Amino acid sequence: MKVPEAKYIWLDGRLVPWAQATTHLMTHSLHYGTAVFEGIRGYSSAPGGGGELNVFRLLDHMRRLEASAKIYGFPLRYSPEELASATLELLRANELREDVYIRPLSYLGYGTIGLVFSDIEPHVAIIAFPYGKYFHKDGLNVMVSTWRRICQEATPPAAKVSGHYVNSVLAKMEALRHGFDDALMLDSRGYLSEATGENVFLVRGGTLVTPPPSAGILEGITRDTLIRLAREEGIPVEVRDVSRHELYVADEVFLAGTAAEVTPVLSVDGRTVGSGRPGPVTSRLRALYESVARGSDPRHPEWRTPVYGRGT
Ligand SMILES: Cc1ncc(COP(=O)(O)O)c(C=O)c1O
């Protein structure tokens, strides 16, 4: 689906009309994948209209953007706090009040043809537009990809770098070609890592299980949210290596990410997960995540940044 246009894009401190926010073909990041980015959601407290728009874990996402840049030594022109307030400025300028997706992107511009980027000017863009579901299905059929997750000794997956996503594109397109909805990837040791743009959770005997950072995952903010909410609900959580076969005998499997939110997995490699329907722990965490993100559950107010403030 084509991204719907908004009025403005925030570019290096200015609000630029959507159609004019373009870049030169010699942009370093376009050739070498040297951009860092984030995916953030804003949720309306009343999806039907008339609600308050809150950005979910805004500063945490901007801090991860800063960490991604730091891992690769890329310059970032603005602090996480400055980028958080720029996001609010953009949402207000675009008069967005419904559910939105926000894409901050820090990239290296026009300079040399070589790899060295020390003399290249960095830029930051923030793009925001109305957005609904990422997966238009209530449950997914997934495969374990023949492609391994990029290994952390080569390109650390803990950084959200644009170049890393060629790995996800390979796995995703392979899955679609074979009639699946998404792919799970194993790390270079053969343990479960993550999906193409989501972290993975299993439920085994009432315990929530998810792979650790050492399995080459992006440390998802949704993953962190769910681990914390689950522990608060008294659901035991294990962060540990997961073998491939565990996917086949798990009671429940789901994907978690900003775009995917909590999406149940109904089968893996043609083997039905549990009853073949979204399981009770998945459904409970899915509902809890949505109500906390929208603010209908008052817990964790520090995770919600109001865009307009009350009464505006
Ligand atoms: C590869 C990958 N893993 C996991 C995630 C989930 O991260 P988050 O929950 O912060 O969106 C994403 C999405 O950003 C991703 O691209």
The ligand as a Tripos MOL2 file, in Angstrom:
@<TRIPOS>MOLECULE
LIG
   16    16     1     0     0
SMALL
NO_CHARGES

@<TRIPOS>ATOM
      1 C1         14.5090   -6.6460   12.7100 C.3       1 LIG1
      2 C2         13.5680   -6.1150   13.7310 C.ar      1 LIG1
      3 N1         13.4070   -6.7840   14.8760 N.ar      1 LIG1
      4 C3         12.5590   -6.3690   15.8290 C.ar      1 LIG1
      5 C4         11.7990   -5.2240   15.6700 C.ar      1 LIG1
      6 C5         10.8590   -4.7900   16.7390 C.3       1 LIG1
      7 O1         11.3210   -3.6110   17.3550 O.3       1 LIG1
      8 P1         10.3160   -2.5710   17.9910 P.3       1 LIG1
      9 O2          9.4420   -3.3140   18.9140 O.co2     1 LIG1
     10 O3         11.1920   -1.6000   18.7090 O.co2     1 LIG1
     11 O4          9.5630   -1.9480   16.8860 O.co2     1 LIG1
     12 C6         11.9320   -4.4940   14.4820 C.ar      1 LIG1
     13 C7         11.1610   -3.2600   14.2640 C.2       1 LIG1
     14 O5         11.6680   -2.1930   14.4790 O.2       1 LIG1
     15 C8         12.8350   -4.9400   13.4940 C.ar      1 LIG1
     16 O6         12.9850   -4.2710   12.3470 O.3       1 LIG1
@<TRIPOS>BOND
     1     1     2 1
     2     2     3 ar
     3     2    15 ar
     4     3     4 ar
     5     4     5 ar
     6     5     6 1
     7     5    12 ar
     8     6     7 1
     9     7     8 1
    10     8     9 2
    11     8    10 1
    12     8    11 1
    13    12    13 1
    14    12    15 ar
    15    13    14 2
    16    15    16 1
@<TRIPOS>SUBSTRUCTURE
     1 LIG1         1 GROUP 0 **** ****
